[in-house]
Amino acid sequence: MCFITGPSGSGKSTLLKVIALIEAPTRGKLYFDERNVTGLNKSSISTFRKKMGLVFQDHRLLNDRNVFENVALPLRINGFNPKDIPMKNKSSS
């Protein structure tokens, strides 16, 4: 786990976008897990992103889904068994 802190405008968001390959670096190379990931094609980027998790300041939840459905969506996309994805708080049952 890594925390990136710093004053406003210091490049924290840009750094995270480059690491997640949301933006390309203007120069240099990006190495992740000892692999040069600069210039990966789109299908490889999807595979690369499965190795990390990002939490954005604006959480980008989908308005047509509740919190549990928002959390479950990436699990479903990644092929988790639906039985392994709880859709409600079990303690409230």
C-alpha positions as CSV (number, residue, x, y, z in Angstrom):
1,M,0.0,0.0,0.0
2,C,1.3,3.5,-0.8
3,F,0.1,6.9,0.2
4,I,1.0,9.9,-1.9
5,T,0.7,13.3,-0.2
6,G,1.8,16.8,-1.0
7,P,0.6,20.3,-1.5
8,S,-2.0,21.2,-4.2
9,G,-0.5,21.4,-7.6
10,S,2.6,19.2,-6.8
11,G,1.6,16.5,-9.3
12,K,0.0,13.8,-7.1
13,S,-2.9,13.2,-9.4
14,T,-0.8,13.4,-12.5
15,L,1.6,10.8,-11.0
16,L,-1.3,8.4,-10.3
17,K,-2.7,8.9,-13.8
18,V,0.6,8.0,-15.3
19,I,1.1,5.0,-13.0
20,A,-2.4,3.7,-14.0
21,L,-1.7,4.5,-17.7
22,I,-4.6,6.9,-17.8
23,E,-2.2,9.5,-19.1
24,A,1.1,8.9,-20.9
25,P,4.3,10.4,-19.6
26,T,5.6,13.3,-21.6
27,R,9.1,11.8,-21.4
28,G,10.9,9.0,-19.7
29,K,9.8,5.4,-19.0
30,L,7.5,3.9,-16.5
31,Y,8.5,0.6,-14.8
32,F,6.0,-1.4,-12.8
33,D,7.0,-4.6,-11.1
34,E,10.3,-4.4,-12.9
35,R,8.6,-4.3,-16.3
36,N,8.6,-1.3,-18.7
37,V,4.9,-0.5,-19.2
38,T,5.5,2.6,-21.3
39,G,3.5,2.3,-24.5
40,L,1.4,-0.8,-23.7
41,N,-1.5,-1.4,-26.1
42,K,-5.1,-1.1,-24.9
43,S,-5.6,-4.8,-24.3
44,S,-2.4,-5.0,-22.2
45,I,-3.4,-1.9,-20.2
46,S,-6.5,-3.7,-19.0
47,T,-4.5,-6.7,-17.8
48,F,-1.9,-4.4,-16.2
49,R,-4.6,-2.5,-14.2
50,K,-5.8,-5.7,-12.6
51,K,-2.6,-5.7,-10.6
52,M,-3.5,-2.5,-8.8
53,G,-6.3,-0.6,-7.2
54,L,-6.8,3.2,-7.2
55,V,-9.1,5.3,-5.0
56,F,-9.8,8.6,-6.6
57,Q,-10.7,11.7,-4.6
58,D,-14.0,11.9,-6.5
59,H,-15.2,8.3,-6.2
60,R,-17.0,8.2,-9.6
61,L,-19.9,6.0,-8.4
62,L,-22.6,5.1,-10.9
63,N,-25.8,6.9,-9.9
64,D,-28.1,4.1,-11.1
65,R,-26.5,1.6,-8.6
66,N,-26.3,1.4,-4.9
67,V,-23.0,1.2,-3.0
68,F,-22.8,-2.6,-3.0
69,E,-23.6,-2.7,-6.8
70,N,-20.8,-0.2,-7.4
71,V,-18.3,-2.2,-5.5
72,A,-19.4,-5.5,-7.1
73,L,-19.2,-4.2,-10.7
74,P,-15.4,-4.6,-11.0
75,L,-15.6,-8.0,-9.5
76,R,-18.2,-9.1,-12.0
77,I,-16.2,-7.6,-14.9
78,N,-13.2,-9.6,-13.7
79,G,-15.2,-12.9,-13.7
80,F,-15.7,-13.5,-10.0
81,N,-18.4,-16.0,-9.2
82,P,-21.6,-14.2,-8.3
83,K,-22.0,-16.4,-5.2
84,D,-18.8,-14.8,-3.9
85,I,-20.1,-11.3,-4.3
86,P,-22.4,-10.3,-1.4
87,M,-25.0,-7.9,-2.5
88,K,-26.1,-6.8,0.9
89,N,-24.8,-6.5,4.4
90,K,-25.1,-10.0,5.9
91,S,-25.3,-8.6,9.5
92,S,-28.5,-6.8,8.6
93,S,-30.3,-10.0,7.5
